[in-house]
Amino acid sequence: MSAITPQSLDWCCQRLAAVGRTALGLVWDNASWHSSAQVRQWIREHNRQVRRSGQGVRSVVCGLPVKAPWRNPLAPQWVHGKGAVVEPDRLLTAAEHAERVCAYYDCAQLDQLSIPPKVS
């Protein structure tokens, strides 16, 4: 996941810049792909580039408490979403999973980012 997170962040920043936004607020838990060296380095370098050029969308990370999951306001949404999406008897294909997530959260399915071969 650490390999695809910078791609996701870059995609989000491009979309936000296109509509005139200047910052991306990231409310993150302690997931390994949120705190990996690769992701931290991407955010640091990206923000430096935005600061130097005066253009773009900077990323602002707001970390949630590590040992207080009840303070994460999104946790109940994930629990309910997971219960509605997963199949107890089998693993879903990527396409099935994406379709169910979008149906549950009533959102459009956008093009997916590619996962490097080392990760998949």
Secondary structure, DSSP 8 states (H G I E B T S, - for coil): -TTTHHHHHHHHHHHHHHTT--EEEEEE-S-HHHH-HHHHHHHHHHHHHHHHHS-S-EEEEEE--TT-GGG-TTHHHHHHHHHHH--TTS---HHHHHHHHHHHHT----------TTT-
